[in-house]
Amino acid sequence: MVVPNVPLINPVDVASEILVTAAVLLALIFLWQYRARVMIVLTGDDKLHGSVLDFIWCCCFQCCGMCTGDWTRCLTMCTCCPRRWRRQNLVKLTGQMLGMSTYTVELRNIVVGDLPFDGRGDVYLAVECAVNPAMMTCVAEDRQAKVIHFPEIITVRVRNCLLEGNVRITAKLMNVFGSEELCKVVINPMNIVHWASQPDPSGRIKRFQMKTSSMELDRETPPWILVEFGEPMEVRDLDNIKSVDTIRSATRTNQVEEFNVATYKHTYYLLDARGHAIDEPLEEDLAEIRSLRLKAAWCFHLCNCWTTVIVLVYAFFRTYVWSCYRRFNWLTMAVLNNSTQFPVSFSKMEKIGAQCEAEVKGTGLQGVPCRPSLDQVNMLCHSPAYLDGLNQPWPKAFANYAVLESLFGQDNKVGIPCLPDMCNLRQRIVENEWLLIGVCIFLVLSNCIGRWCFETWIRRRKAQKLLERQKQAEEFRKTRHEQQPRRSSWW
């Protein structure tokens, strides 16, 4: 009686695998449980400031940050456009309606009451909106818990979408060491957008019950918060500033004034912390350097794109040539071995190639049926009529792979027909392969060296501008000193 050869299970190996798996699971559970602390250690923050909606908005609506859509404002400048859409960004409006872009909502007239603490204390509010950092109000000092007013107008940006995170308002009591969370309320952002757009002012004012953080406290009435939601009432209309180098300010009479950055810097000098004027690069020089950097960036992007295209085209073409030559080589082996089962399928050609490779491996033979020479393969490459006589289809590159067969079926016609002169072309590539690879490496290195040279030139240009301005300042001070009247005597 023959006993089957059953492989034995090593209990030590099984136990070690179980222990390793358990350790990995425990590590993952620990990282998930304390993910906030881990992120603080790694990044200095306890949350990711990004979401799926941000990714969709940036990639699909802003073309990965290349286009903000501000050019559409010229389409909404005419008087026939509705007032709420006038001078607006159409891309942003479309994103708001689809729930991908944010609405700007102001929280005003904030009042909290019946907070769960005794006596007097210093209270402030923390407003967390989606993935944005928490916003804090000023500290209401020495206030009683019954009613506390906050003068701030807090601006939140929320999306009218189910996937948007909730807005959390937390009341905190500031202590000597740290702060204590008193109560909080969580509000749906879709409701906030709806309430802010109400035409009736009374429909925009809401009073919410807040949930006490400590369950040990027993209070007669729950804490509450009164908030008025509204659309932005900022006089300067900061969301619709046309140019990036424009400073918009408002006076006490609500008159809006716009200044160019250069004019504004000449009007209000740059001061240090003590109030003393300090030197600052002129805006004209900064504009020149910024223009040079922008041109350099576009040149780098263009060169990188062309380099990437050239390298990818070469890699694809080389793969295409090698795929065709491999099929012609296998067909030549089948013909020289007097195979009568034509047409030969791709799988059979592959088996013939593997068998021949095993037979002639290490022999160094050339021109034999299992290792045809280049001339023998070329004869088949230039003889489409010979393959037609054998009822053999003309080879196609990338055809008859298992992945393509699973997608398109066994009889798929996917593939690129091979060129008749493919074998000679492959030989030329082999002879000049190191030259072609060197050209690709040279293109990549030239982009890096060109970037370094241009950055060095920009830094030198910046230092030259700074030196010229210093000389102009010295000449001005010298001329001003010479023009001052001199006294003949001390009295």
Backbone torsions as a table, in degrees:
resi	resn	phi	psi	omega
1	MET	NA	128.8	-177.5
2	VAL	-93.8	125.0	178.7
3	VAL	-86.7	125.1	-179.7
4	PRO	-63.0	145.8	-179.3
5	ASN	-82.0	91.7	-178.8
6	VAL	-95.7	124.6	-180.0
7	PRO	-65.4	135.8	-179.8
8	LEU	-81.1	143.2	178.3
9	ILE	-93.0	123.6	179.3
10	ASN	-84.3	113.3	-177.6
11	PRO	-65.4	-26.2	178.7
12	VAL	-66.8	-43.7	178.8
13	ASP	-64.9	-41.3	179.1
14	VAL	-63.6	-42.8	-179.7
15	ALA	-65.4	-38.9	179.6
16	SER	-66.8	-39.1	177.7
17	GLU	-65.4	-40.1	178.3
18	ILE	-64.2	-42.1	179.6
19	LEU	-64.9	-41.3	179.0
20	VAL	-64.8	-43.6	178.3
21	THR	-62.0	-43.3	178.9
22	ALA	-64.3	-39.2	179.1
23	ALA	-64.7	-41.3	178.2
24	VAL	-64.3	-42.2	178.6
25	LEU	-63.5	-42.7	178.1
26	LEU	-64.0	-38.8	177.9
27	ALA	-64.5	-41.7	177.9
28	LEU	-64.6	-42.0	178.2
29	ILE	-63.3	-40.7	179.0
30	PHE	-64.1	-44.2	179.7
31	LEU	-64.2	-38.0	179.8
32	TRP	-71.2	-38.1	-178.9
33	GLN	-66.8	-39.5	-178.2
34	TYR	-113.4	41.1	-176.6
35	ARG	-65.4	-33.4	-179.8
36	ALA	-64.9	-44.1	179.9
37	ARG	-68.8	-36.2	178.6
38	VAL	-65.3	-40.5	178.9
39	MET	-67.8	-34.3	176.6
40	ILE	-64.2	-40.4	179.0
41	VAL	-66.5	-39.8	-175.4
42	LEU	-82.1	-40.5	-172.6
43	THR	-119.3	-12.3	-176.1
44	GLY	83.9	3.3	178.5
45	ASP	-135.8	157.2	-175.3
46	ASP	-101.6	9.4	179.2
47	LYS	-152.0	159.2	174.7
48	LEU	-88.2	126.1	-178.8
49	HIS	-90.9	61.6	179.3
50	GLY	-172.4	152.9	-179.0
51	SER	-144.6	179.3	178.5
52	VAL	-63.9	-37.8	179.0
53	LEU	-65.2	-39.0	176.4
54	ASP	-62.7	-40.1	179.7
55	PHE	-64.8	-44.2	179.7
56	ILE	-65.3	-41.4	-179.2
57	TRP	-64.1	-42.8	-178.0
58	CYS	-71.0	-41.6	-174.8
59	CYS	-80.3	-45.0	-172.3
60	CYS	-89.1	-35.5	-175.2
61	PHE	-99.6	-27.2	-178.5
62	GLN	-113.3	9.9	176.5
63	CYS	53.4	49.0	179.0
64	CYS	60.2	36.8	177.0
65	GLY	84.7	1.0	-178.4
66	MET	-80.8	-22.9	-177.5
67	CYS	-141.0	123.0	179.5
68	THR	-91.7	-12.4	-179.5
69	GLY	84.5	8.1	179.7
70	ASP	-66.9	-18.7	178.9
71	TRP	-66.2	-18.3	179.8
72	THR	-76.3	-8.1	178.3
73	ARG	-64.7	-28.8	179.0
74	CYS	-67.5	-20.5	178.1
75	LEU	-81.0	-15.8	-178.1
76	THR	-112.6	19.4	-179.4
77	MET	-85.2	-19.3	-175.1
78	CYS	-71.8	156.1	-177.1
79	THR	-72.2	-19.8	179.6
80	CYS	-75.5	-11.2	179.1
81	CYS	-75.6	141.5	177.8
82	PRO	-55.0	148.5	-173.7
83	ARG	-61.9	-38.4	-177.7
84	ARG	-70.9	-17.5	178.1
85	TRP	-103.0	-3.4	-173.8
86	ARG	-69.4	132.9	-179.9
87	ARG	60.1	27.2	-179.4
88	GLN	-100.7	159.0	176.1
89	ASN	-83.1	113.8	-175.4
90	LEU	-66.4	-33.0	178.2
91	VAL	-64.9	-42.5	179.0
92	LYS	-67.9	-38.7	177.6
93	LEU	-63.2	-41.4	177.4
94	THR	-63.2	-42.0	177.6
95	GLY	-64.2	-35.8	177.3
96	GLN	-65.4	-42.3	-180.0
97	MET	-67.7	-30.3	178.6
98	LEU	-87.9	-2.6	179.4
99	GLY	80.8	17.0	-179.3
100	MET	-101.1	-25.1	179.1
101	SER	-109.3	161.2	-172.3
102	THR	-93.2	148.7	168.0
103	TYR	-95.7	147.8	175.9
104	THR	-98.5	119.4	-177.8
105	VAL	-126.1	136.2	178.5
106	GLU	-102.7	137.1	174.8
107	LEU	-103.8	113.1	-173.6
108	ARG	-124.3	167.5	175.3
109	ASN	50.7	51.6	-175.6
110	ILE	-82.0	126.1	178.4
111	VAL	-136.4	133.2	173.8
112	VAL	-119.0	153.8	-178.3
113	GLY	-152.5	160.4	178.7
114	ASP	55.4	43.5	179.6
115	LEU	-70.0	148.6	-175.3
116	PRO	-83.7	69.8	169.4
117	PHE	-153.2	158.0	-176.3
118	ASP	-103.7	150.8	176.8
119	GLY	77.5	-145.2	179.9
120	ARG	-113.7	155.6	-179.2
121	GLY	-164.6	170.7	177.1
122	ASP	-100.1	115.8	-172.5
123	VAL	-118.5	142.6	172.8
124	TYR	-145.0	163.9	-178.3
125	LEU	-112.2	145.1	174.5
126	ALA	-120.0	125.2	-178.4
127	VAL	-113.5	119.1	178.7
128	GLU	-112.4	126.4	-176.7
129	CYS	-123.5	110.3	176.6
130	ALA	53.7	-124.3	-177.8
131	VAL	-99.1	9.1	-179.0
132	ASN	-80.1	157.0	176.8
133	PRO	-63.0	154.3	-179.5
134	ALA	-69.6	140.9	177.3
135	MET	-106.9	136.9	-177.0
136	MET	-113.1	143.6	171.8
137	THR	-86.8	176.2	173.5
138	CYS	-70.9	163.0	-179.7
139	VAL	-86.2	120.2	174.0
140	ALA	-80.4	104.9	-170.8
141	GLU	-83.1	137.7	171.1
142	ASP	53.1	55.1	-179.4
143	ARG	-112.9	152.5	174.5
144	GLN	-86.6	160.8	-171.0
145	ALA	-77.7	-11.0	-173.3
146	LYS	-66.5	-54.5	-179.7
147	VAL	-144.2	129.9	177.4
148	ILE	-133.9	127.0	178.4
149	HIS	-100.5	146.3	175.8
150	PHE	-124.5	126.9	-174.7
151	PRO	-82.2	-8.0	-173.3
152	GLU	-71.1	152.9	166.7
153	ILE	-111.8	109.1	-175.4
154	ILE	-96.9	128.3	-179.5
155	THR	-101.6	123.7	176.7
156	VAL	-118.0	151.5	177.9
157	ARG	-119.3	112.9	-174.8
158	VAL	-127.7	158.1	177.7
159	ARG	-106.7	146.9	176.6
160	ASN	-88.8	70.0	-173.0
161	CYS	-147.5	148.4	179.6
162	LEU	-68.7	-25.3	-178.4
163	LEU	-83.5	-6.3	-179.1
164	GLU	-74.4	141.3	178.5
165	GLY	-70.1	152.9	-178.5
166	ASN	-72.6	159.4	175.2
167	VAL	-94.4	126.1	-176.7
168	ARG	-115.4	126.0	176.7
169	ILE	-113.7	122.3	-175.3
170	THR	-122.6	130.8	173.1
171	ALA	-93.9	129.1	-175.9
172	LYS	-126.5	144.8	177.5
173	LEU	-104.0	119.2	-177.6
174	MET	-82.3	127.6	177.8
175	ASN	-109.1	179.9	178.3
176	VAL	-64.6	-41.2	176.8
177	PHE	-116.1	106.4	178.2
178	GLY	75.2	-159.2	-178.9
179	SER	-143.2	162.2	-177.1
180	GLU	-120.9	130.5	178.8
181	GLU	-79.6	122.9	-176.9
182	LEU	-92.4	-55.9	-176.8
183	CYS	-159.2	166.8	-177.8
184	LYS	-153.7	162.8	175.7
185	VAL	-140.9	140.6	-179.3
186	VAL	-115.9	125.2	-173.8
187	ILE	-121.5	138.3	178.1
188	ASN	-71.2	132.5	-177.7
189	PRO	-67.0	-29.6	178.4
190	MET	-65.2	-36.4	175.9
191	ASN	-67.1	-36.7	179.9
192	ILE	-63.2	-43.4	178.9
193	VAL	-63.8	-39.7	-179.9
194	HIS	-66.8	-45.2	-179.4
195	TRP	-66.2	-36.5	-177.6
196	ALA	-67.9	-25.1	-178.1
197	SER	-93.4	7.3	179.7
198	GLN	-69.4	132.3	179.2
199	PRO	-71.9	-28.7	-180.0
200	ASP	-83.2	122.8	-179.7
201	PRO	-57.9	-33.1	-179.5
202	SER	-68.9	-23.1	178.6
203	GLY	-79.2	-11.2	179.8
204	ARG	-94.1	-10.6	-179.0
205	ILE	-97.8	123.8	-177.6
206	LYS	-131.8	145.2	174.3
207	ARG	-120.3	121.9	-173.8
208	PHE	-112.2	146.3	170.8
209	GLN	-78.5	136.3	178.9
210	MET	-104.6	145.3	-178.6
211	LYS	-91.2	126.6	-179.3
212	THR	-70.8	133.9	-178.0
213	SER	-72.6	-37.1	-179.2
214	SER	-99.5	122.0	-179.8
215	MET	-80.4	-6.5	-178.5
216	GLU	-77.8	-22.8	-178.7
217	LEU	-80.7	137.0	179.2
218	ASP	-116.0	109.2	-176.6
219	ARG	-115.3	153.4	-179.0
220	GLU	-69.7	-32.9	-177.4
221	THR	-140.5	147.4	-178.7
222	PRO	-73.6	154.4	175.5
223	PRO	-70.0	157.8	-177.4
224	TRP	-145.3	165.0	177.4
225	ILE	-140.5	136.6	178.1
226	LEU	-108.8	125.9	-177.7
227	VAL	-136.6	139.6	171.5
228	GLU	-106.7	120.3	177.8
229	PHE	-94.4	138.6	-179.6
230	GLY	-160.6	161.3	174.6
231	GLU	-72.2	160.3	-175.4
232	PRO	-57.8	132.7	176.4
233	MET	-111.0	16.9	178.5
234	GLU	-64.3	124.4	-176.6
235	VAL	-64.5	-33.0	-175.4
236	ARG	-74.8	-14.4	179.7
237	ASP	52.0	62.1	-171.9
238	LEU	-67.9	-22.0	-179.3
239	ASP	-73.9	-12.2	-175.1
240	ASN	-122.6	35.0	174.4
241	ILE	-75.0	131.1	-172.8
242	LYS	-73.7	-49.7	-172.2
243	SER	-109.3	151.7	-179.6
244	VAL	-78.7	-17.4	-179.5
245	ASP	-104.8	30.7	179.7
246	THR	-113.2	132.4	174.9
247	ILE	-108.7	123.9	-177.4
248	ARG	-113.7	126.3	179.1
249	SER	-129.0	161.4	-178.8
250	ALA	-127.9	143.1	178.9
251	THR	-91.6	179.7	179.4
252	ARG	-67.7	-23.4	178.3
253	THR	-89.5	15.4	178.2
254	ASN	62.0	32.0	173.3
255	GLN	-95.0	127.0	-176.1
256	VAL	-90.3	133.0	177.7
257	GLU	-124.8	136.8	179.1
258	GLU	-114.9	137.8	-179.8
259	PHE	-130.9	148.3	168.0
260	ASN	-75.1	150.3	-177.4
261	VAL	-59.5	-40.9	180.0
262	ALA	-62.7	-44.6	178.6
263	THR	-64.5	-39.8	-179.0
264	TYR	-65.7	-38.7	179.0
265	LYS	-69.0	-33.3	176.2
266	HIS	-71.4	-27.6	-179.4
267	THR	-80.4	-43.1	-178.9
268	TYR	-116.6	107.6	-175.5
269	TYR	-72.4	154.9	177.5
270	LEU	-77.4	128.7	-176.4
271	LEU	-119.9	154.6	172.5
272	ASP	-88.1	-173.7	-176.2
273	ALA	-65.1	-21.9	179.3
274	ARG	-91.3	-2.3	179.1
275	GLY	91.4	11.0	179.5
276	HIS	-91.9	141.0	179.5
277	ALA	-70.5	140.0	179.6
278	ILE	-128.5	160.2	-179.5
279	ASP	-70.9	148.4	-178.7
280	GLU	-146.9	139.2	176.9
281	PRO	-60.3	141.0	179.1
282	LEU	-67.9	149.4	-178.1
283	GLU	-66.1	-29.7	177.7
284	GLU	-63.9	-41.8	177.9
285	ASP	-67.4	-40.7	178.5
286	LEU	-64.5	-37.1	178.1
287	ALA	-65.0	-38.7	178.2
288	GLU	-65.2	-45.6	178.8
289	ILE	-64.0	-40.5	179.1
290	ARG	-64.4	-39.0	177.6
291	SER	-64.6	-41.2	178.0
292	LEU	-63.8	-42.4	179.0
293	ARG	-64.4	-38.7	179.3
294	LEU	-65.2	-44.0	178.4
295	LYS	-63.7	-40.9	178.3
296	ALA	-63.0	-41.0	-179.9
297	ALA	-62.5	-42.0	179.1
298	TRP	-66.2	-39.5	177.2
299	CYS	-63.0	-41.6	179.2
300	PHE	-64.0	-44.2	179.4
301	HIS	-61.7	-41.7	-179.6
302	LEU	-64.8	-45.2	179.3
303	CYS	-64.4	-41.3	179.1
304	ASN	-64.4	-39.1	178.8
305	CYS	-64.2	-45.7	-179.8
306	TRP	-65.8	-40.1	178.3
307	THR	-62.3	-43.9	179.0
308	THR	-62.8	-41.5	179.6
309	VAL	-64.1	-43.8	-178.4
310	ILE	-64.1	-44.8	-179.1
311	VAL	-64.9	-43.4	-179.9
312	LEU	-66.7	-39.5	178.5
313	VAL	-64.1	-42.0	178.4
314	TYR	-63.8	-44.1	179.7
315	ALA	-62.9	-42.6	179.2
316	PHE	-66.5	-43.2	-178.3
317	PHE	-66.1	-38.4	178.2
318	ARG	-64.5	-41.7	177.3
319	THR	-63.5	-39.0	178.4
320	TYR	-63.5	-45.1	-179.9
321	VAL	-64.4	-44.4	-179.3
322	TRP	-66.5	-35.5	178.2
323	SER	-64.5	-42.4	178.6
324	CYS	-67.3	-44.4	-177.8
325	TYR	-63.6	-35.3	178.6
326	ARG	-63.0	-39.7	179.8
327	ARG	-69.8	-40.9	176.5
328	PHE	-64.5	-36.9	178.5
329	ASN	-64.8	-42.5	178.3
330	TRP	-66.3	-39.8	178.3
331	LEU	-64.5	-38.3	177.4
332	THR	-63.3	-41.1	176.2
333	MET	-59.7	-42.6	-179.4
334	ALA	-64.9	-39.2	179.7
335	VAL	-68.8	-44.8	-178.5
336	LEU	-68.6	-26.6	177.2
337	ASN	-85.6	9.4	177.2
338	ASN	57.3	43.6	177.3
339	SER	-73.5	126.0	-177.6
340	THR	-98.4	-1.0	-176.4
341	GLN	-93.7	56.3	174.9
342	PHE	-89.7	144.4	0.9
343	PRO	-72.5	145.6	-178.2
344	VAL	-93.4	129.7	178.8
345	SER	-76.6	165.9	-178.5
346	PHE	-64.2	-41.2	-179.0
347	SER	-64.7	-37.6	178.9
348	LYS	-70.2	-39.1	175.8
349	MET	-59.4	-40.8	-179.9
350	GLU	-64.6	-38.6	178.4
351	LYS	-67.6	-40.0	177.8
352	ILE	-61.5	-42.3	178.5
353	GLY	-63.7	-40.6	179.9
354	ALA	-67.7	-40.7	179.5
355	GLN	-66.1	-41.8	179.3
356	CYS	-67.2	-36.3	178.5
357	GLU	-63.8	-38.5	178.2
358	ALA	-69.8	-32.4	-177.2
359	GLU	-74.2	-39.8	-174.1
360	VAL	-102.5	7.4	-178.5
361	LYS	-65.1	124.8	177.7
362	GLY	84.0	-1.4	-179.1
363	THR	-87.4	-28.3	-179.1
364	GLY	75.3	14.9	-178.9
365	LEU	-76.5	149.4	175.6
366	GLN	-135.8	144.7	178.2
367	GLY	84.4	-0.1	176.7
368	VAL	-83.5	164.1	-177.8
369	PRO	-56.6	-34.3	-178.1
370	CYS	-88.6	-4.9	173.3
371	ARG	-144.7	78.5	-176.4
372	PRO	-67.8	151.8	177.9
373	SER	-79.0	173.5	-179.3
374	LEU	-66.1	-37.3	179.4
375	ASP	-65.9	-37.5	178.9
376	GLN	-66.2	-40.5	177.5
377	VAL	-68.6	-35.8	179.6
378	ASN	-65.7	-34.6	178.7
379	MET	-61.5	-37.3	178.8
380	LEU	-75.9	-32.5	179.9
381	CYS	-64.9	-33.5	-176.8
382	HIS	-98.5	16.6	-177.2
383	SER	-126.8	70.4	175.6
384	PRO	-62.3	-32.6	-179.2
385	ALA	-66.5	-32.9	179.8
386	TYR	-66.0	-41.3	177.7
387	LEU	-67.8	-33.0	176.6
388	ASP	-66.0	-35.2	177.8
389	GLY	-67.0	-31.0	176.7
390	LEU	-84.7	1.7	-176.8
391	ASN	60.1	30.8	-179.6
392	GLN	-99.1	123.9	178.5
393	PRO	-63.0	149.6	177.3
394	TRP	-66.4	133.1	-175.6
395	PRO	-61.1	148.9	176.4
396	LYS	-127.5	137.4	177.9
397	ALA	-75.4	146.3	177.4
398	PHE	64.7	15.7	-179.3
399	ALA	-96.3	157.6	173.3
400	ASN	66.0	25.2	173.4
401	TYR	-80.7	155.4	-176.3
402	ALA	-63.8	-36.9	-179.4
403	VAL	-65.1	-43.2	179.3
404	LEU	-68.5	-35.3	178.2
405	GLU	-66.3	-36.3	178.1
406	SER	-69.2	-27.2	-179.1
407	LEU	-87.8	-40.9	-172.0
408	PHE	-114.0	0.4	179.0
409	GLY	96.7	169.3	-177.1
410	GLN	-67.8	-32.9	-176.1
411	ASP	-98.1	34.7	-177.7
412	ASN	-71.7	147.6	178.4
413	LYS	-104.5	20.5	-178.5
414	VAL	-71.7	134.9	178.9
415	GLY	149.8	163.2	179.2
416	ILE	-108.9	122.9	-179.6
417	PRO	-59.1	140.7	-179.3
418	CYS	-80.6	145.2	178.0
419	LEU	-75.4	149.4	-179.6
420	PRO	-63.9	-32.3	-177.9
421	ASP	-95.0	28.7	-173.3
422	MET	-66.3	-36.2	-175.5
423	CYS	-69.0	-42.3	176.4
424	ASN	-65.0	-38.3	178.3
425	LEU	-63.9	-39.1	177.6
426	ARG	-64.1	-37.5	179.0
427	GLN	-67.2	-37.5	176.9
428	ARG	-65.1	-38.6	178.8
429	ILE	-66.2	-39.4	178.7
430	VAL	-62.7	-41.3	-178.8
431	GLU	-67.5	-32.1	-176.7
432	ASN	-113.9	23.5	-174.4
433	GLU	-65.4	-43.8	-179.2
434	TRP	-65.3	-32.7	176.4
435	LEU	-66.1	-42.7	179.2
436	LEU	-66.3	-41.6	177.1
437	ILE	-64.0	-38.6	177.3
438	GLY	-63.3	-37.7	177.2
439	VAL	-63.2	-42.7	178.6
440	CYS	-63.0	-43.5	178.5
441	ILE	-65.3	-38.6	178.8
442	PHE	-63.1	-39.9	178.8
443	LEU	-62.8	-42.8	179.9
444	VAL	-66.0	-45.2	-179.3
445	LEU	-67.7	-35.7	179.3
446	SER	-64.6	-35.2	175.7
447	ASN	-63.6	-44.0	179.6
448	CYS	-65.6	-44.1	-179.9
449	ILE	-66.9	-40.4	177.8
450	GLY	-62.9	-38.3	177.7
451	ARG	-64.4	-43.6	179.4
452	TRP	-63.7	-41.5	179.8
453	CYS	-65.0	-41.1	-178.7
454	PHE	-69.0	-39.0	177.2
455	GLU	-64.4	-38.3	177.2
456	THR	-64.4	-41.4	178.6
457	TRP	-65.3	-38.2	178.8
458	ILE	-65.7	-41.1	177.9
459	ARG	-63.6	-40.7	177.0
460	ARG	-65.5	-39.8	177.2
461	ARG	-63.2	-39.4	177.5
462	LYS	-64.4	-43.4	178.0
463	ALA	-66.2	-36.2	177.9
464	GLN	-65.3	-42.0	176.8
465	LYS	-62.1	-41.9	179.6
466	LEU	-63.5	-39.9	178.5
467	LEU	-66.5	-39.6	177.7
468	GLU	-63.2	-42.3	179.4
469	ARG	-66.9	-35.6	176.9
470	GLN	-65.0	-41.1	177.2
471	LYS	-64.2	-40.5	177.5
472	GLN	-63.3	-39.0	178.5
473	ALA	-67.0	-39.7	178.6
474	GLU	-66.0	-41.1	177.4
475	GLU	-65.0	-37.4	177.9
476	PHE	-65.1	-43.6	178.8
477	ARG	-65.6	-37.3	179.4
478	LYS	-67.1	-42.9	178.8
479	THR	-65.9	-39.8	179.7
480	ARG	-66.6	-36.2	179.2
481	HIS	-68.6	-36.7	179.8
482	GLU	-72.3	-28.7	-178.7
483	GLN	-80.9	-11.1	179.3
484	GLN	-73.4	137.9	-179.8
485	PRO	-68.9	144.4	179.7
486	ARG	-105.8	138.4	178.3
487	ARG	-86.0	144.5	-178.2
488	SER	-78.2	-29.6	179.8
489	SER	-148.9	171.6	-173.3
490	TRP	-75.4	-18.3	177.0
491	TRP	-101.1	NA	NA
